[in-house]
Amino acid sequence: MSQSTPISRAALVARDAADPLAHFRDCFHIPDNLIYLDGNSLGPLPKRTVERMHQTVNEEWGRTLIKGWTACDWINAPARIGAKIARLIGAHPDEVICTDSTSINLFKTLAAALTLNPGRRVILSTRDNFPTDLYIAQGLIQHLGGGYELRMVDGERIAEYLDDQIAVLMLTHVNYKTGRMFDLPALTQQAHACGALTLWDLAHSAGAIPVDLNSAGVDFAVGCGYKYLNGGPGAPAYLFVARRWQPLFSQPLSGWMGHAEPFAFTSIYEPAPGIGRYLCGTPPILSMAALECGVDLLLEADMQQVRAKSLALTDLFIHLVDMRCAGYGLELVTPRDHAIRGSQVSFRHPQGYALMQALIAANVIGDFRAPDIVRFGFAPLYLRFVDVWDAVDRLLHILESRAWDREEFHRLKPVT
């Protein structure tokens, strides 16, 4: 659709009909009349996952029992799924392993990075990084006896703080609140120029934005499986360790699955070769099976088309809110510039929590991030352009009618 084409609901229906990614919507369970703008928090259920879970529970676990570790190749699930995720993030198959949670993987990779850069004592990050990243860094520092410093600075000036004190630059590629995207290749290069290693959190980018870790020379990365990878609530996470670092450090959570010979049952730990040493405990096979379905589905898409549609959807949403919802207290915090925008749009609003609760009641699901951010994620595989029009329609109605001011929408729920 060109800039001169009038925007109407009918025009957006036509645009959806011409969308090369349109057929992917039928691959997901999405309730009727629901506009799901929270795939950057939890992806919807792929239809093939239901079949796979039935097979894994009833046929594999139910019939093969313990034999499933070899007969169904459960034992190789972390490496197999990791190799698939590697294709989404520009890594070699033997540089990614699917395991544990993002928080645990941050602990492992951050510990590795600090050990591999001795003599430097500063972890550099941003004040508005996702809290678990900062908490894990704080906990690791305490565990190591307090000899390190977590230096938190303004994200827009991060490059100014890269100097010869920095051991690790630890950043989230796309900011979870604002949707602002860092220049991963440029910052990686700048970090290396001052002797620092890099650790990137891809939770809000992988699966929605093309990522090429090896082209950028990234050292370490982590990410989760339940957002754009559509692996289900609490899906296993993954980590990336560049080949050059793998043999040089044995990560601190030296569990039996990371042993060179886990079924030799020796009493002395010997790390597995390569990325396998970043495993810890027994992999959760049911969760792994669900995640693999989501990853396989995403691998069928062209990531350049995914990115192009992501930008088109977010452009449309920003434009329609600008045009139709002006004067109602919404302040855009997501960059308009494509080069630094992820796949979400966030606004500040003085009644952000209540506004989001009213939207959810109107079957437009986004989420709220304290203190005043309403956040909308745009997952191109299943979202339509007409969904954007309808979401803004419902948003405008809530703002005009002040429907958000009902008492029940002000009651704080445990998950926002």
Order of alpha helices (4+ residues) and beta strands (2+ residues): alpha-beta-beta-beta-alpha-alpha-alpha-beta-alpha-beta-alpha-beta-beta-alpha-beta-alpha-beta-beta-alpha-alpha-beta-beta-alpha-beta-beta-beta-alpha
